[in-house]
């Protein structure tokens, strides 16, 4: 599968408007999610992991009790691509 091209920072900032709570720049998209407890956070992470495997696009995850920090970028493109936005959109659906 062909990997997407790196997006320009202006395009990334514009597209972040559709993803409340997400921040980012040309290098990565980032968001912190907080849940009621550890089990709920881990359930969320499991959903993200399954989706990431299907997309063959794996986020950086940092989990501390009920808090999950997610960083998305496309390593082989050297920054943020459409694939990162696709995964971020799916992650948002799992968090609600």
NUDREN-705890 format. One record per atom (N, C-alpha, C): residue in three letters; atom name; x, y, z. Coordinates in steps of 0.1 Angstrom, whole numbers. Layout:
REM residues N
   type   atom       u       v       w
    ala     CA       X       Y       Z
...
***
This chain:
REM residues 96
   type   atom       u       v       w
    unk      N       8     -12       0
    unk     CA       0       0       0
    unk      C       9      12       0
    unk      N       6      22      -9
    unk     CA      13      34      -9
    unk      C      10      43       3
    unk      N      20      48       9
    unk     CA      19      57      21
    unk      C      15      71      16
    unk      N       7      78      24
    unk     CA       4      92      20
    unk      C      16     102      22
    unk      N      15     113      15
    unk     CA      25     123      16
    unk      C      23     132      28
    unk      N      34     137      33
    unk     CA      35     147      44
    unk      C      27     159      41
    unk      N      18     164      50
    unk     CA      10     176      48
    unk      C      18     188      52
    unk      N      14     199      46
    unk     CA      20     212      50
    unk      C      14     217      63
    unk      N      22     224      71
    unk     CA      17     228      85
    unk      C       4     236      84
    unk      N       3     245      75
    unk     CA      -9     253      73
    unk      C     -22     244      71
    unk      N     -20     234      64
    unk     CA     -31     224      61
    unk      C     -35     217      74
    unk      N     -24     213      81
    unk     CA     -26     206      94
    unk      C     -34     214     104
    unk      N     -30     227     106
    unk     CA     -36     236     115
    unk      C     -51     238     111
    unk      N     -53     240      99
    unk     CA     -67     241      94
    unk      C     -76     229      97
    unk      N     -70     217      94
    unk     CA     -78     205      97
    unk      C     -80     202     111
    unk      N     -71     207     120
    unk     CA     -73     204     134
    unk      C     -86     210     140
    unk      N     -92     220     133
    unk     CA    -104     226     137
    unk      C    -115     216     138
    unk      N    -114     205     130
    unk     CA    -125     194     130
    unk      C    -122     184     141
    unk      N    -111     185     149
    unk     CA    -107     176     159
    unk      C    -105     183     172
    unk      N    -116     186     179
    unk     CA    -115     194     192
    unk      C    -106     187     202
    unk      N     -97     195     208
    unk     CA     -88     190     218
    unk      C     -75     185     213
    unk      N     -74     183     200
    unk     CA     -61     178     194
    unk      C     -53     191     191
    unk      N     -40     189     193
    unk     CA     -30     199     189
    unk      C     -20     193     180
    unk      N     -12     201     174
    unk     CA      -2     196     165
    unk      C       5     206     157
    unk      N      15     201     149
    unk     CA      22     208     140
    unk      C      27     199     129
    unk      N      37     203     121
    unk     CA      41     194     110
    unk      C      47     181     114
    unk      N      51     180     127
    unk     CA      57     167     131
    unk      C      47     157     137
    unk      N      36     161     144
    unk     CA      28     152     150
    unk      C      14     158     155
    unk      N       4     150     156
    unk     CA      -8     153     162
    unk      C      -8     147     176
    unk      N     -14     155     186
    unk     CA     -14     150     200
    unk      C     -27     153     207
    unk      N     -30     144     216
    unk     CA     -42     147     225
    unk      C     -41     138     237
    unk      N     -46     144     248
    unk     CA     -46     136     261
    unk      C     -61     133     264
    unk      N     -64     121     267
    unk     CA     -77     116     271
    unk      C     -77     112     285
    unk      N     -88     116     293
    unk     CA     -89     112     307
    unk      C    -102     104     308
    unk      N    -101      93     316
    unk     CA    -113      84     318
    unk      C    -115      83     333
    unk      N    -127      77     336
    unk     CA    -131      75     350
    unk      C    -121      67     358
    unk      N    -115      57     352
    unk     CA    -106      48     359
    unk      C     -97      41     349
    unk      N     -88      32     354
    unk     CA     -78      26     346
    unk      C     -85      16     336
    unk      N     -94       8     341
    unk     CA    -101      -2     332
    unk      C    -107       5     320
    unk      N    -114      16     322
    unk     CA    -120      23     311
    unk      C    -109      28     301
    unk      N     -98      33     307
    unk     CA     -87      38     298
    unk      C     -82      27     290
    unk      N     -80      15     296
    unk     CA     -74       4     289
    unk      C     -84      -2     279
    unk      N     -97      -1     281
    unk     CA    -107      -5     271
    unk      C    -105       4     259
    unk      N    -104      17     261
    unk     CA    -102      27     250
    unk      C     -89      23     242
    unk      N     -78      21     250
    unk     CA     -65      17     243
    unk      C     -67       5     235
    unk      N     -74      -5     239
    unk     CA     -76     -17     232
    unk      C     -83     -14     218
    unk      N     -94      -6     219
    unk     CA    -101      -2     207
    unk      C     -91       5     197
    unk      N     -83      14     202
    unk     CA     -74      22     194
    unk      C     -64      12     188
    unk      N     -59       2     196
    unk     CA     -49      -7     191
    unk      C     -54     -16     179
    unk      N     -67     -20     180
    unk     CA     -73     -28     170
    unk      C     -75     -20     157
    unk      N     -79      -8     158
    unk     CA     -81       1     147
    unk      C     -67       4     140
    unk      N     -57       7     149
    unk     CA     -44       9     143
    unk      C     -38      -2     136
    unk      N     -41     -14     140
    unk     CA     -36     -26     133
    unk      C     -43     -28     120
    unk      N     -56     -25     119
    unk     CA     -64     -26     107
    unk      C     -58     -16      97
    unk      N     -55      -4     102
    unk     CA     -50       7      93
    unk      C     -35       5      90
    unk      N     -28      -4      97
    unk     CA     -14      -5      97
    unk      C      -7       8      99
    unk      N     -12      15     110
    unk     CA      -7      28     114
    unk      C      -8      29     129
    unk      N       4      29     136
    unk     CA       4      27     150
    unk      C       8      39     157
    unk      N       0      44     167
    unk     CA       2      56     174
    unk      C      12      53     185
    unk      N      18      64     190
    unk     CA      26      64     203
    unk      C      16      66     214
    unk      N      15      57     224
    unk     CA       6      57     235
    unk      C      14      58     248
    unk      N       9      67     257
    unk     CA      15      67     270
    unk      C       3      67     280
    unk      N       3      56     288
    unk     CA      -8      54     297
    unk      C      -4      55     312
    unk      N     -11      63     319
    unk     CA      -8      64     333
    unk      C     -22      64     340
    unk      N     -25      53     347
    unk     CA     -38      51     354
    unk      C     -50      54     345
    unk      N     -56      66     346
    unk     CA     -68      69     338
    unk      C     -65      79     326
    unk      N     -53      81     324
    unk     CA     -49      91     314
    unk      C     -41      85     302
    unk      N     -45      88     290
    unk     CA     -39      82     278
    unk      C     -34      94     269
    unk      N     -22      95     267
    unk     CA     -16     105     258
    unk      C     -13      98     245
    unk      N     -18     104     234
    unk     CA     -17      98     221
    unk      C      -9     108     212
    unk      N       1     103     205
    unk     CA       8     111     195
    unk      C       7     103     182
    unk      N       3     110     171
    unk     CA       2     104     158
    unk      C      12     111     148
    unk      N      19     103     141
    unk     CA      27     108     129
    unk      C      30      97     120
    unk      N      33     100     108
    unk     CA      37      89      99
    unk      C      52      89      97
    unk      N      58      80     104
    unk     CA      73      80     105
    unk      C      79      80      91
    unk      N      74      71      82
    unk     CA      81      70      69
    unk      C      79      82      60
    unk      N      69      91      64
    unk     CA      67     103      56
    unk      C      74     115      62
    unk      N      78     113      75
    unk     CA      86     124      82
    unk      C      77     134      88
    unk      N      64     131      90
    unk     CA      55     141      96
    unk      C      41     136      96
    unk      N      32     146      96
    unk     CA      17     143      96
    unk      C      12     141      82
    unk      N       3     131      81
    unk     CA      -3     128      68
    unk      C     -18     126      69
    unk      N     -25     124      58
    unk     CA     -39     121      59
    unk      C     -42     109      68
    unk      N     -33      99      68
    unk     CA     -35      87      76
    unk      C     -36      91      91
    unk      N     -29     101      96
    unk     CA     -29     105     110
    unk      C     -43     111     113
    unk      N     -48     119     103
    unk     CA     -61     125     106
    unk      C     -72     114     105
    unk      N     -71     104      97
    unk     CA     -80      93      96
    unk      C     -81      86     109
    unk      N     -69      83     115
    unk     CA     -68      76     128
    unk      C     -73      84     139
    unk      N     -70      97     139
    unk     CA     -75     106     150
    unk      C     -90     107     150
    unk      N     -96     107     138
    unk     CA    -111     108     137
    unk      C    -117      95     143
    unk      N    -111      84     140
    unk     CA    -116      71     146
    unk      C    -114      71     161
    unk      N    -103      76     166
    unk     CA    -100      76     180
    unk      C    -110      84     187
    unk      N    -114      95     181
    unk     CA    -124     104     187
    unk      C    -137      96     190
    unk      N    -141      88     180
    unk     CA    -153      80     181
    unk      C    -152      70     193
    unk      N    -141      65     195
    unk     CA    -139      55     206
    unk      C    -139      62     220
    unk      N    -135      74     220
    unk     CA    -134      81     233
    unk      C    -148      86     239
    unk      N    -158      86     230
    unk     CA    -171      91     234
    unk      C    -180      80     240
***
